[in-house]
Amino acid sequence: MSITIRTRKGSFWRCGIQHTTAPVTYPEGTFGASQLDALRCEPKLIVEEPLVGESEKGSATPEKTTPEAPAKTTPKAPAKTARGK
């Protein structure tokens, strides 16, 4: 399975390759498993891979595998207590 990589902004080195905003497609076997994990987890990069089970030559839209920001949570207000008279 091939992998397409580009940066969000400027140029950036990861796994011994300089990545830029221009998308570059690398053939299967270019990166090892740990390198693929590093690329997928790098927030400065946009990594696109074909959908699982879809032909690369088909009309499948590439799956974007960039990490998503954690969901923001709203802090809970303190519980109100009743005051006795």
WOKAVEN-V655492 format. One record per pair of residues at least 24 apart in sequence whose C-alpha atoms are under 7 Angstrom apart, sorted by sequence separation. I is the first residue (numbers start at 0). J is the second residue. D is the distance in Angstrom with one decimal. If there is no record, write none. Layout:
BEGIN
[[I:J:D] [I:J:D]]
END
This chain:
BEGIN
[[1:25:5.6] [2:26:6.7] [42:66:6.5] [1:26:4.5] [39:64:6.1] [40:65:6.7] [0:26:6.8] [1:27:4.8] [39:65:5.8] [40:66:5.9] [0:27:4.9] [7:43:5.8] [6:43:5.8] [7:44:5.9] [6:44:4.4] [7:45:6.5] [5:44:5.8] [6:45:5.8] [4:44:6.8] [5:45:5.3] [4:45:5.7] [5:46:6.8] [4:46:4.7] [3:46:5.8] [4:47:6.4] [3:47:5.0] [2:47:5.9] [3:48:6.4] [2:48:5.0] [1:48:6.7]]
END
